[in-house]
Amino acid sequence: MGKKGMLLCVCQGTCPSFQGMNVFEVLNAIRREKLVDFVALHPQLCADDGDEYLKTLMANRDIDEVYIAACDLRMQQKMFKDAFNMAGFDPSNHAGVDIRNMNTEQAVEAIKKLIASRRSEGG
């Protein structure tokens, strides 16, 4: 059975839309509940080094699903599609959630809801 991971992108950590949350507590909440096999933080997945990070990570054939908590889901799908394809990772195994302008608790709940909805779909 493949691994599931959760990535948190914080728009360089300087974007006002992330100032109301403790990103480390968001990661810890998901990690402590063992909702995924691993969690990671990246400052800007949409940058060139973000593409490289995604290509390297998703080339791991043990990973079969990734959740990304960041900006708008449509933007995530557009920005990460090429990196996923270059890594041989099926983009349909990416599920994203927009956590901008949320506090810590709201972000955790949004991520939990995303993971639960994918699990109920059989993902």
DSSP file (Angstrom, degrees, kcal/mol; ACC not computed):
  #  RESIDUE AA STRUCTURE BP1 BP2  ACC     N-H-->O    O-->H-N    N-H-->O    O-->H-N    TCO  KAPPA ALPHA  PHI   PSI    X-CA   Y-CA   Z-CA
    1    1 A M              0   0    0      0, 0.0    63,-0.0     0, 0.0    61,-0.0   0.000 360.0 360.0 360.0 132.9    0.0    0.0    0.0
    2    2 A G        -     0   0    0      1,-0.1    61,-0.2    61,-0.1     2,-0.2  -0.211 360.0-105.4 -74.6 163.7    1.4    3.4   -1.0
    3    3 A K  E     -a   63   0A   0     59,-4.0    61,-2.5    33,-0.0    62,-1.4  -0.553  22.1-147.0 -89.6 152.7    2.1    6.3    1.3
    4    4 A K  E     -a   65   0A   0     -2,-0.2    33,-3.0    60,-0.2    34,-1.1  -0.964  18.7-173.2-118.9 136.7    0.1    9.4    1.6
    5    5 A G  E     -ab  66  38A   0     60,-1.9    62,-3.0    -2,-0.4     2,-0.5  -0.890  17.1-144.9-130.0 160.4    1.7   12.8    2.4
    6    6 A M  E     -ab  67  39A   0     32,-2.2    34,-1.9    -2,-0.3     2,-0.4  -0.988  13.5-166.6-127.6 124.3    0.6   16.3    3.3
    7    7 A L  E     -ab  68  40A   0     60,-3.1    62,-2.8    -2,-0.5     2,-0.5  -0.891   5.1-157.4-109.3 139.3    2.5   19.3    2.1
    8    8 A L  E     -ab  69  41A   0     32,-2.5    34,-2.7    -2,-0.4     2,-0.4  -0.975   6.7-168.9-117.3 121.9    2.0   22.8    3.5
    9    9 A C  E     - b   0  42A   0     60,-2.3    35,-0.1    -2,-0.5    32,-0.0  -0.935   5.1-172.7-111.8 133.4    3.0   25.7    1.3
   10   10 A V    > > -     0   0    0     32,-1.4     3,-2.3    -2,-0.4     5,-0.5   0.086  42.6-110.8-120.0  23.3    3.0   29.2    3.0
   11   11 A C  G >>5S-     0   0    0      1,-0.3     3,-1.0    31,-0.2     4,-0.9   0.923  84.3 -46.5  49.9  54.8    3.7   31.6    0.2
   12   12 A Q  G 345S-     0   0    0     31,-5.0    -1,-0.3     1,-0.3    32,-0.1   0.363  86.4 -93.0  70.0  -1.5    7.2   32.5    1.4
   13   13 A G  G <45S+     0   0    0     -3,-2.3    -1,-0.3    30,-0.3    -2,-0.2   0.482 117.3  85.2  77.1   0.2    5.9   32.9    5.0
   14   14 A T  T <45 +     0   0    0     -3,-1.0    -2,-0.2    -4,-0.2    -3,-0.1   0.527  54.3 112.2-110.5  -9.6    5.4   36.6    4.4
   15   15 A C    ><< -     0   0    0     -4,-0.9     3,-2.0    -5,-0.5     4,-0.3  -0.470  67.6-135.7 -67.8 129.8    2.0   36.6    2.8
   16   16 A P  G >  S+     0   0    0      0, 0.0     3,-1.3     0, 0.0     4,-0.3   0.761  99.5  71.6 -57.5 -24.1   -0.6   38.3    5.1
   17   17 A S  G 3  S+     0   0    0      1,-0.3    84,-3.1     2,-0.1    85,-0.6   0.583 100.9  44.3 -72.3  -7.0   -3.1   35.5    4.3
   18   18 A F  G X  S+     0   0    0     -3,-2.0     3,-1.2    82,-0.2    -1,-0.3   0.341  85.6  94.0-112.6   4.2   -1.0   33.1    6.4
   19   19 A Q  T <  S+     0   0    0     -3,-1.3    -2,-0.1    -4,-0.3    -1,-0.1   0.709  76.2  62.3 -72.8 -20.0   -0.3   35.3    9.4
   20   20 A G  T 3  S+     0   0    0     -4,-0.3    84,-0.9    82,-0.3     2,-0.3   0.410  97.6  67.5 -87.1   3.2   -3.2   34.1   11.4
   21   21 A M  S <  S-     0   0    0     -3,-1.2     2,-0.9    82,-0.3     3,-0.1  -0.917  73.0-132.7-127.2 152.0   -2.0   30.5   11.7
   22   22 A N     >  -     0   0    0     -2,-0.3     4,-1.9     1,-0.2     3,-0.4  -0.874  23.0-164.4 -95.4 102.4    0.8   28.6   13.3
   23   23 A V  H  > S+     0   0    0     -2,-0.9     4,-2.2     1,-0.3    -1,-0.2   0.818  85.6  54.9 -63.3 -31.5    2.0   26.5   10.4
   24   24 A F  H  > S+     0   0    0      2,-0.2     4,-2.5     1,-0.2    -1,-0.3   0.875 107.2  49.8 -71.0 -35.2    4.0   24.2   12.6
   25   25 A E  H  > S+     0   0    0     -3,-0.4     4,-2.6     2,-0.2    -2,-0.2   0.866 107.9  54.6 -69.3 -34.6    1.0   23.5   14.8
   26   26 A V  H  X S+     0   0    0     -4,-1.9     4,-1.8     2,-0.2    -2,-0.2   0.959 111.9  43.8 -59.8 -50.1   -1.0   22.7   11.6
   27   27 A L  H  X S+     0   0    0     -4,-2.2     4,-2.6     1,-0.2    -2,-0.2   0.918 114.1  50.4 -60.9 -44.1    1.6   20.2   10.6
   28   28 A N  H  X S+     0   0    0     -4,-2.5     4,-3.3     1,-0.2     5,-0.2   0.884 106.8  54.2 -63.9 -39.3    1.8   18.7   14.1
   29   29 A A  H  X S+     0   0    0     -4,-2.6     4,-1.4     2,-0.2    -1,-0.2   0.924 113.3  42.0 -61.4 -44.5   -2.0   18.3   14.4
   30   30 A I  H  <>S+     0   0    0     -4,-1.8     5,-1.7    -5,-0.2     6,-0.4   0.902 117.4  48.0 -68.6 -41.0   -2.1   16.3   11.2
   31   31 A R  H ><5S+     0   0    0     -4,-2.6     3,-1.5    -5,-0.2    -2,-0.2   0.925 109.1  52.2 -65.7 -46.4    1.0   14.3   12.1
   32   32 A R  H 3<5S+     0   0    0     -4,-3.3    -1,-0.2     1,-0.3    -2,-0.2   0.850 109.0  50.1 -61.3 -34.8   -0.1   13.5   15.6
   33   33 A E  T 3<5S-     0   0    0     -4,-1.4    -1,-0.3    -5,-0.2    -2,-0.2   0.486 105.8-131.1 -83.4  -1.4   -3.4   12.1   14.4
   34   34 A K  T < 5 +     0   0    0     -3,-1.5    -3,-0.2    -4,-0.3    -2,-0.1   0.873  56.3 147.6  55.0  41.1   -1.6   10.0   11.9
   35   35 A L  S   <S+     0   0    0     -5,-1.7     2,-0.3     2,-0.0    -4,-0.1   0.709  70.0  18.5 -77.5 -20.6   -3.9   11.1    9.1
   36   36 A V  S    S-     0   0    0     -6,-0.4   -31,-0.2    -5,-0.1     3,-0.1  -0.888  79.0-116.1-140.3 169.9   -1.0   10.8    6.6
   37   37 A D  S    S+     0   0    0    -33,-3.0     2,-0.3    -2,-0.3   -32,-0.2   0.761  94.2   5.1 -82.2 -26.2    2.4    9.0    6.5
   38   38 A F  E     -b    5   0A   0    -34,-1.1   -32,-2.2     2,-0.0     2,-0.3  -0.994  58.8-155.1-154.4 156.2    4.4   12.2    6.3
   39   39 A V  E     +b    6   0A   0     -2,-0.3     2,-0.3   -34,-0.2   -32,-0.2  -0.943  14.8 179.7-128.7 153.7    4.1   16.0    6.5
   40   40 A A  E     -b    7   0A   0    -34,-1.9   -32,-2.5    -2,-0.3     2,-0.4  -0.991  18.6-141.0-152.1 155.5    6.4   18.7    5.0
   41   41 A L  E     +b    8   0A   0     -2,-0.3   -32,-0.2   -34,-0.2   -34,-0.0  -0.961  17.3 179.8-118.3 134.4    6.6   22.4    4.8
   42   42 A H  E     -b    9   0A   0    -34,-2.7   -32,-1.4    -2,-0.4     3,-0.3  -0.999  24.6-143.3-132.6 138.7    7.8   24.4    1.8
   43   43 A P  S    S+     0   0    0      0, 0.0   -31,-5.0     0, 0.0   -30,-0.3   0.793  89.8   1.7 -73.2 -26.5    8.0   28.1    1.5
   44   44 A Q    >   +     0   0    0    -33,-0.2     3,-1.7   -32,-0.1     6,-0.4  -0.494  56.0 178.1-164.2  84.9    6.9   28.4   -2.1
   45   45 A L  T 3  S+     0   0    0     -3,-0.3     9,-0.2     1,-0.3    -1,-0.1   0.734  83.2  64.2 -64.0 -22.3    5.9   25.4   -4.1
   46   46 A C  T 3  S+     0   0    0      4,-0.1    -1,-0.3     5,-0.1     2,-0.1   0.541  87.2  89.9 -81.7  -4.3    5.1   27.5   -7.2
   47   47 A A  S <> S-     0   0    0     -3,-1.7     4,-2.0     1,-0.1     3,-0.4  -0.381  97.1 -99.4 -83.2 168.5    8.8   28.7   -7.5
   48   48 A D  H  > S+     0   0    0      1,-0.3     4,-2.0     2,-0.2     5,-0.1   0.892 126.1  49.9 -56.6 -42.0   11.4   26.8   -9.6
   49   49 A D  H  > S+     0   0    0      1,-0.2     4,-2.4     2,-0.2    -1,-0.3   0.800 106.5  57.4 -69.7 -25.3   12.8   25.1   -6.5
   50   50 A G  H  > S+     0   0    0     -3,-0.4     4,-2.8    -6,-0.4    -2,-0.2   0.909 105.5  49.5 -66.1 -42.9    9.3   24.1   -5.6
   51   51 A D  H  X S+     0   0    0     -4,-2.0     4,-2.8     2,-0.2    -2,-0.2   0.923 111.9  48.7 -58.8 -44.5    8.9   22.4   -8.9
   52   52 A E  H  X S+     0   0    0     -4,-2.0     4,-2.5     2,-0.2    -2,-0.2   0.909 110.8  50.5 -63.6 -42.3   12.2   20.6   -8.3
   53   53 A Y  H  X S+     0   0    0     -4,-2.4     4,-2.9     2,-0.2     5,-0.2   0.942 112.5  46.4 -59.8 -49.2   11.1   19.6   -4.8
   54   54 A L  H  X S+     0   0    0     -4,-2.8     4,-3.0     1,-0.2     5,-0.2   0.917 112.5  49.8 -61.9 -44.2    7.8   18.2   -6.1
   55   55 A K  H  X S+     0   0    0     -4,-2.8     4,-1.0     2,-0.2    -1,-0.2   0.924 114.9  44.4 -60.6 -44.3    9.5   16.3   -8.9
   56   56 A T  H  < S+     0   0    0     -4,-2.5     3,-0.3    -5,-0.2     4,-0.3   0.939 118.2  42.7 -66.3 -47.7   12.0   14.8   -6.5
   57   57 A L  H >< S+     0   0    0     -4,-2.9     3,-1.6     1,-0.2    -2,-0.2   0.938 115.3  47.6 -64.6 -48.4    9.5   13.9   -3.9
   58   58 A M  H 3< S+     0   0    0     -4,-3.0    -1,-0.2     1,-0.3    -2,-0.2   0.612  95.0  73.5 -76.6 -10.8    6.8   12.5   -6.2
   59   59 A A  T 3< S+     0   0    0     -4,-1.0     2,-0.7    -3,-0.3    -1,-0.3   0.648  72.3 103.4 -71.9 -13.4    9.3   10.4   -8.2
   60   60 A N    X   -     0   0    0     -3,-1.6     3,-1.8    -4,-0.3    27,-0.0  -0.606  66.9-154.7 -69.4 111.0    9.2    8.2   -5.1
   61   61 A R  T 3  S+     0   0    0     -2,-0.7    -1,-0.2     1,-0.3    -3,-0.1   0.571  86.6  71.2 -69.9  -8.3    7.1    5.3   -6.3
   62   62 A D  T 3  S+     0   0    0    -60,-0.1   -59,-4.0     2,-0.0     2,-0.6   0.645  82.5  83.6 -79.4 -14.2    6.0    4.5   -2.7
   63   63 A I  E <   +a    3   0A   0     -3,-1.8   -59,-0.2   -61,-0.2     3,-0.1  -0.794  46.5 164.8 -93.3 120.9    3.9    7.7   -2.6
   64   64 A D  E     +     0   0A   0    -61,-2.5     2,-0.3    -2,-0.6   -60,-0.2   0.512  63.9  27.2-114.3  -5.5    0.5    7.3   -4.1
   65   65 A E  E     -a    4   0A   0    -62,-1.4   -60,-1.9     2,-0.0     2,-0.4  -0.975  57.5-169.5-154.8 142.3   -1.3   10.3   -2.9
   66   66 A V  E     -ac   5  94A   0     27,-2.3    29,-2.3    -2,-0.3     2,-0.4  -0.998   7.4-158.3-135.0 133.6   -0.4   13.9   -1.8
   67   67 A Y  E     -ac   6  95A   0    -62,-3.0   -60,-3.1    -2,-0.4     2,-0.5  -0.903  11.5-163.0-103.6 134.8   -2.5   16.5   -0.1
   68   68 A I  E     -ac   7  96A   0     27,-2.2    29,-2.2    -2,-0.4     2,-0.6  -0.972   6.9-164.8-124.9 120.5   -1.4   20.1   -0.5
   69   69 A A  E     +ac   8  97A   0    -62,-2.8   -60,-2.3    -2,-0.5    29,-0.2  -0.908  52.1  89.4-101.1 116.9   -2.6   22.8    1.8
   70   70 A A  E    S- c   0  98A   0     27,-2.4    29,-2.5    -2,-0.6    30,-0.6  -0.414  76.3 -15.1-165.6-121.1   -1.8   26.2    0.2
   71   71 A C  S    S-     0   0    0      1,-0.2    -1,-0.5    27,-0.2     5,-0.1  -0.059  97.5 -27.1 -95.1-163.0   -3.6   28.5   -2.2
   72   72 A D     >  -     0   0    0      1,-0.1     4,-2.4    26,-0.1    -1,-0.2  -0.174  55.6-131.0 -52.4 134.2   -6.5   28.1   -4.5
   73   73 A L  H  > S+     0   0    0      1,-0.2     4,-2.7     2,-0.2     5,-0.2   0.888 106.7  53.8 -57.7 -42.8   -7.0   24.5   -5.7
   74   74 A R  H  > S+     0   0    0      1,-0.2     4,-1.9     2,-0.2    -1,-0.2   0.898 109.6  48.6 -61.0 -39.0   -7.3   25.5   -9.4
   75   75 A M  H  > S+     0   0    0      2,-0.2     4,-3.0     1,-0.2     5,-0.2   0.913 109.9  52.1 -66.1 -41.6   -4.0   27.3   -9.1
   76   76 A Q  H  X S+     0   0    0     -4,-2.4     4,-2.7     1,-0.2     5,-0.3   0.940 108.2  50.9 -58.3 -47.5   -2.4   24.3   -7.5
   77   77 A Q  H  X S+     0   0    0     -4,-2.7     4,-1.0     1,-0.2    -1,-0.2   0.898 115.2  42.5 -59.9 -41.3   -3.6   22.0  -10.2
   78   78 A K  H  < S+     0   0    0     -4,-1.9     4,-0.5    -5,-0.2    -1,-0.2   0.925 117.6  45.1 -69.4 -45.3   -2.2   24.3  -12.9
   79   79 A M  H  < S+     0   0    0     -4,-3.0     4,-0.4     1,-0.2    -2,-0.2   0.839 120.1  37.1 -71.2 -34.2    1.1   25.0  -11.1
   80   80 A F  H  X S+     0   0    0     -4,-2.7     4,-2.6    -5,-0.2     5,-0.2   0.575  90.6  89.9 -98.4  -9.8    2.0   21.5  -10.1
   81   81 A K  H  X S+     0   0    0     -4,-1.0     4,-2.7    -5,-0.3     5,-0.2   0.903  89.2  47.0 -55.9 -47.5    0.8   19.5  -13.1
   82   82 A D  H  > S+     0   0    0     -4,-0.5     4,-2.7     1,-0.2    -1,-0.2   0.918 112.6  48.9 -64.2 -43.5    4.1   19.7  -15.0
   83   83 A A  H  > S+     0   0    0     -4,-0.4     4,-1.5     2,-0.2    -1,-0.2   0.918 113.0  48.3 -63.0 -42.6    6.2   18.7  -12.0
   84   84 A F  H  X>S+     0   0    0     -4,-2.6     5,-2.8     1,-0.2     4,-0.6   0.939 112.5  48.3 -61.7 -46.9    3.8   15.8  -11.3
   85   85 A N  H ><5S+     0   0    0     -4,-2.7     3,-1.0     1,-0.2    -2,-0.2   0.907 109.6  51.9 -61.9 -42.2    3.9   14.6  -14.9
   86   86 A M  H 3<5S+     0   0    0     -4,-2.7    -1,-0.2     1,-0.3    -2,-0.2   0.812 111.1  48.7 -64.6 -28.3    7.7   14.9  -15.1
   87   87 A A  H 3<5S-     0   0    0     -4,-1.5    -1,-0.3    -3,-0.2    -2,-0.2   0.549 115.7-116.2 -85.5  -7.9    7.9   12.7  -11.9
   88   88 A G  T <<5 +     0   0    0     -3,-1.0     2,-0.5    -4,-0.6    -3,-0.2   0.748  68.1 143.3  76.8  23.5    5.5   10.2  -13.4
   89   89 A F      < -     0   0    0     -5,-2.8    -1,-0.3    -6,-0.2    -2,-0.2  -0.858  57.1-118.8-100.7 128.5    3.0   10.9  -10.6
   90   90 A D    >   -     0   0    0     -2,-0.5     3,-2.6     1,-0.2     4,-0.1  -0.521  16.7-146.5 -67.6 114.8   -0.7   10.9  -11.6
   91   91 A P  G >  S+     0   0    0      0, 0.0     3,-1.5     0, 0.0    -1,-0.2   0.720  95.0  69.9 -57.7 -21.0   -2.0   14.5  -11.0
   92   92 A S  G 3  S+     0   0    0      1,-0.3    -2,-0.1     3,-0.0    -3,-0.0   0.639  87.8  66.0 -72.3 -10.7   -5.4   13.0  -10.1
   93   93 A N  G <  S+     0   0    0     -3,-2.6   -27,-2.3   -28,-0.0     2,-0.5   0.259  84.6  92.0 -91.6  11.6   -3.7   11.7   -6.9
   94   94 A H  E <   -c   66   0A   0     -3,-1.5     2,-0.4   -29,-0.2   -27,-0.2  -0.913  54.5-176.3-103.5 131.1   -3.2   15.2   -5.8
   95   95 A A  E     -c   67   0A   0    -29,-2.3   -27,-2.2    -2,-0.5     2,-0.3  -0.998   9.1-170.3-126.7 130.3   -5.9   16.8   -3.6
   96   96 A G  E     -c   68   0A   0     -2,-0.4     2,-0.3   -29,-0.2   -27,-0.2  -0.811  13.2-165.4-122.8 161.3   -5.6   20.4   -2.5
   97   97 A V  E     -c   69   0A   0    -29,-2.2   -27,-2.4    -2,-0.3     2,-0.7  -0.996  23.5-126.5-143.8 139.6   -7.2   22.8   -0.1
   98   98 A D  E     +c   70   0A   0     -2,-0.3   -27,-0.2   -29,-0.2   -26,-0.1  -0.769  30.3 169.7 -86.3 116.6   -7.0   26.6    0.1
   99   99 A I    >   +     0   0    0    -29,-2.5     3,-1.2    -2,-0.7   -28,-0.1   0.232  27.2 134.7-112.7  12.6   -6.0   27.5    3.6
  100  100 A R  T 3  S+     0   0    0    -30,-0.6   -82,-0.2     1,-0.2     3,-0.1  -0.312  72.3  15.0 -62.0 146.3   -5.4   31.2    3.0
  101  101 A N  T 3  S+     0   0    0    -84,-3.1     2,-0.3     1,-0.2    -1,-0.2   0.730  99.6 123.7  61.4  26.8   -6.9   33.6    5.6
  102  102 A M    <   -     0   0    0     -3,-1.2   -82,-0.3   -85,-0.6    -1,-0.2  -0.791  57.7-128.5-109.2 157.6   -7.5   30.9    8.1
  103  103 A N     >  -     0   0    0     -2,-0.3     4,-2.5    -3,-0.1   -82,-0.3  -0.404  42.5 -88.3 -90.2-179.5   -6.3   30.5   11.7
  104  104 A T  H  > S+     0   0    0    -84,-0.9     4,-2.5     1,-0.2     5,-0.2   0.928 126.5  45.7 -56.4 -50.8   -4.6   27.4   12.9
  105  105 A E  H  > S+     0   0    0      1,-0.2     4,-2.4     2,-0.2    -1,-0.2   0.897 112.8  50.2 -63.8 -41.3   -7.8   25.6   14.0
  106  106 A Q  H  > S+     0   0    0      2,-0.2     4,-2.4     1,-0.2    -1,-0.2   0.908 111.0  49.5 -63.8 -41.3   -9.6   26.4   10.7
  107  107 A A  H  X S+     0   0    0     -4,-2.5     4,-2.3     2,-0.2    -2,-0.2   0.925 110.9  49.6 -64.0 -44.6   -6.7   25.2    8.6
  108  108 A V  H  X S+     0   0    0     -4,-2.5     4,-2.6    -5,-0.2    -2,-0.2   0.933 112.5  47.7 -59.7 -45.9   -6.4   21.9   10.5
  109  109 A E  H  X S+     0   0    0     -4,-2.4     4,-2.4     1,-0.2    -1,-0.2   0.889 110.3  51.8 -64.2 -39.5  -10.2   21.3   10.1
  110  110 A A  H  X S+     0   0    0     -4,-2.4     4,-2.0     2,-0.2    -1,-0.2   0.900 112.2  46.3 -63.5 -40.4  -10.0   22.1    6.4
  111  111 A I  H  X S+     0   0    0     -4,-2.3     4,-2.6     2,-0.2     5,-0.2   0.922 112.0  50.3 -68.4 -44.0   -7.2   19.6    5.9
  112  112 A K  H  X S+     0   0    0     -4,-2.6     4,-2.7     1,-0.2    -2,-0.2   0.907 110.3  50.8 -59.5 -41.7   -9.0   17.0    8.0
  113  113 A K  H  X S+     0   0    0     -4,-2.4     4,-2.4     2,-0.2    -1,-0.2   0.913 110.0  49.8 -62.9 -43.0  -12.1   17.5    5.9
  114  114 A L  H  X S+     0   0    0     -4,-2.0     4,-2.1     2,-0.2    -2,-0.2   0.942 112.9  46.0 -59.9 -48.9  -10.1   17.1    2.7
  115  115 A I  H  X S+     0   0    0     -4,-2.6     4,-2.3     1,-0.2    -2,-0.2   0.919 113.3  49.3 -62.9 -44.1   -8.5   13.9    3.8
  116  116 A A  H  X S+     0   0    0     -4,-2.7     4,-2.2     1,-0.2    -1,-0.2   0.894 110.0  51.4 -62.6 -39.8  -11.8   12.5    5.1
  117  117 A S  H  X S+     0   0    0     -4,-2.4     4,-1.1     1,-0.2    -1,-0.2   0.892 110.9  47.9 -67.1 -37.6  -13.5   13.3    1.8
  118  118 A R  H  <>S+     0   0    0     -4,-2.1     5,-3.2     1,-0.2     4,-0.4   0.894 111.2  50.7 -68.2 -38.8  -10.8   11.6   -0.3
  119  119 A R  H ><5S+     0   0    0     -4,-2.3     3,-1.0     4,-0.3    -2,-0.2   0.888 108.0  52.3 -65.8 -37.9  -10.9    8.5    2.0
  120  120 A S  H 3<5S+     0   0    0     -4,-2.2    -1,-0.2     1,-0.3    -2,-0.2   0.761 107.4  53.5 -70.6 -22.1  -14.7    8.3    1.6
  121  121 A E  T 3<5S-     0   0    0     -4,-1.1    -1,-0.3    -3,-0.2    -2,-0.2   0.543 124.7-105.5 -83.5  -8.0  -14.2    8.4   -2.2
  122  122 A G  T < 5       0   0    0     -3,-1.0    -3,-0.2    -4,-0.4    -2,-0.1   0.550 360.0 360.0  94.2   8.6  -11.8    5.5   -1.9
  123  123 A G      <       0   0    0     -5,-3.2    -4,-0.3    -6,-0.2    -5,-0.1   0.442 360.0 360.0 -84.0 360.0   -8.8    7.7   -2.5
